Amino acid sequence: MRPEPDTGFAAAFAPALLDPAREAPSAVTGRNGRPAGRRYDVYRNNVTVSLIEALAAIYPAVQRITGADFFRAMARFHVRSDPPTSPLLFDYGRDFPAFIEAYEHARPLPWLADVARIERAWLDAYHAADATPLSPAQLGAIAPERLANLVFTPHPAARVVRSPFAAVTIFAANRDSAPVARIDASTAEDALITRPDFDVVVRHLPPGGAVFATGLMSGQPLGEAVSLALDSTADFDLATNVAGLIEAGAFTSIAYGDA
């Protein structure tokens, strides 16, 4: 039998890991019971660095925009204020976009948090369950008079991120090492993130598309989602938006809401 883990030692060991102002726990000792503060500090630094590197891997566009030094300083504050709750590193940093939004030194880049939200959605889509997307033929087989009551099942990888800034364009321009041209960040953009096959795809939704897609993904019948989209955007194009969502693999199946 395996020995039971010493939860008391873990409870004493962990709290000071992300707080350099706290002394090493007295329970941490070296040979002959001598204090092991220096060794603990090395371990504490390694933990912080590993979490910062995890954030850099999750948010590469944010790091490219800010530069490595700025990013690491910002990430270090986040690590100390929001320690991980899961042993899976890819699951860490879900609150990082909100942290960026409140981070004083990032205020000159008001769109940075939304770029981070797209990157987080990209990673979540990458790790989402596989599913076969809804085909155009399946939708085309529905009688026109029954379309308004259709309810769509969203693909596990499908996500929508809305932004009052050009976050989609900024995200796309900073996900590789190619030179970045000047971008007008003042134009609102909404993103659809999907993974119909093996690769995650980020698309710029057309006018009204975010309201429409969000409505369908939340279980609203097609007719209700169309009404909401028209209320938000007078020139909402139903055919363009439906075709785009199906092509992107945003849904897996359809059913009748009145069934």
N, C-alpha and C positions, 0 to 999 in steps of 0.2 A: 504493500500500500504506500501511496505517496504521502509524505507528511503534510499536514494542514499548513497553509501559508500563514506567516506571522503578520496578521493584519495590524497588530499594534505597532510593530516596527514600521510598516508601510505608512501608517497614519502619521508617525513621527517624522519619517524621512521625507515625505512628499511636499508638505506645505511650503517649505523654504526654497524649493527648487527654482521657482520663478521669481523670487524676491531677493535680490542681492543684498538688501538692507538687513535681512534676517540672518542670525548666526546659524552655523551648522548645527543640526540637532545633536544633543548630547549623547543620543543612542548610537551615533555614527563614530566608531572608534577604529583605530588601527591596531598594530601589534601591541600586545601586552596592555590593551585598554587605553592606549594613548589617543588624544584627540586627533581627528582626521579632517580638520577643517579645510586644509588645502586640497586634499583629494576630493572632498565634497564640492568645493568651488569649481574644480575641473569638471566634475560630472554635471554640476549645475550649468556651467557654460555650454557644455556639449548639448544638453537638453534644449537650451534656448536657441542655439545655433541650428539644431535640427528642425525645430519648429519654424524658424525664420526661413530656412531653405524649403520647407514644405509649402509655406505661403508663396514663396517665389516661384515654385513649380506650378502652383494652382493659378497664380495671377501674373503670368509673364508679360502681358501687355501693360499692366499697371506698372510693373518694374521698369519696363523699357521707357514708359512715359516719364516717370519720376527720376530715373537713374538709380543705380544699385545702392548708392550710399543713402539717399533719401528713403528709398523703399525699406532698407534694412533698419534704419532708425525708426520708421513708422511701424514696421512689423514688430520690432522689439517691444514697443509700448503696448501693442495689441496682445502679444504673447503674455506679457506680465499681467494684463488686465483681464484676459479671457483664456485661461488655460484649457487644454483639451479635455474632453469628457469621453472620448472614444479612443481605443487603441489603434484605430485605422487613421493614418496620417492624411489620406485623401479626403477624409470626412472633416478634417479640421478647417477652421477659418470661415465657417458659414456666416459669422457675424462681422467678418472683415469689411465688407462693403459699407455696413452701417457705421463701423468704426471710422472708416475713411471719411464718410460724410460729416462726422463730428470732429474730425482731426483738424485742429486749428491751422496747421501749416499746409494743409491740402486745400484750403478754401479758395486760393487762386485758380484751382482746377475743379470747378463745381460739377463737372461731368465725370470725374474720375470714379466716383462711387458707382455710377451706372455702368461704366466699362467693367468694373469689378463684378457687378451683378451678372453681366453677360458671361464673364469668364467662369463664375461659379455655376451658372446654368449649363455652360458647355461641359464642365466636368461632371455634373450630375447626369446630363444626358449621355455622356460617354459610359458611365457606370450603370445606367438604367437597364432594366430587363429587355431582352430581345422580344420582338413581336412583329408579326406580318402586317404591313400597312394596308389600310383600306384601298381598294383599287377603284379607278374611275368607273369600271364596268359595273361594280356593285352599286354605286350611287346612281348610275344611268338606268339601272333596271327598275328604279322606284317610280311609281305612277306620279305624275306632276301634282295631283290633288292631295297626295299624302306627304309631300315634301316638308310642309310646314311643321308636321308633328315628329319629324325625325330627330332622334337623340343620338349623338355621336360619342363613341368611347375613345378617349384620348390615348395616344401611344404613350407608353411609360416614359419615353425620352422627351416628349414634347413639352416645351416651356415657352412662356411669353415674358419679355422684359420690356417695360415701357420707360421712356426717358424724354424729358423736355429738351434734351441736347442731342447732338449728332453722335450718340454713343455707339451706334452700330458701325458707322464709318470709322470712328476713332479706334474701335476695337479691331476691325479688319486691317487697318493700316499699321497696327502695332503688334500683330501676332507673328511677324517674321522679321528678318533683318533688312528688308528692302527700305530704301529712303522714303521718308514720309513727306508728302507735299502739304502745303498749308490747307487746313480744314476749317470751314466755318462751323463752329461748334454750336451755334445758336439755333439751328434747325432741329426741331423735335423728330426723333426717330424711335420706332418700336421694333423689337427683334423677335423673331420666331426661331427657336432652337430645336432641332430635331435630329434624330439618328435613324433614318429609315433602313439603312443597311449597316455598314461597318463604320462609316465616317460621320462625325458630327457636322452638321451644316447650320450656319447662322444666316438667316434671311432678313431682309428689311421688309417689314409689313407695309402694304399700301394703306391709304387713308381709311380709317375705320376698322382696319384689319385686326388691331389688338383687342378692341372691344368685342368684335365678332368672334375671334378665336377664343378669347377668355370665356365668353358666354357659352360657347359650344363645349369647351373643356370642363366647365363647371356643371354640365348636364342640362343646360337650357335647350329646349327644342329649337330647331332651325328658325322657325318663324319668330320666336321671341328674340333670338340672337340677332336676327336681321333688323328688327325694330330698334333694338338698343344701338346697333351700329349706325342706323339712319339718324337716330336722335343725336348721336355724337358727331356725325359727319354727313352733311347733306348730299355730297357726291359719292357716297359709298357705292362701290361696284360689286354687286353680289357675285356675278359670274367669275370675275377676276379673283376675288377672294376665295371662293370655294375651290376653284381650280388650283390656286396656289397652295392651299392647305392640303389638298389631296396629293398634289405632286410632291409636296414636302414630306409626306408620310406622317402627318400630324395625328391621324386617327387609325384605329384598327378595325372598327366595326360600327354598324348602325342598327338601330331598333326603333320601333314606333313608340312615341311617348304616351299614346293613348291605349297601348296594349295592356 
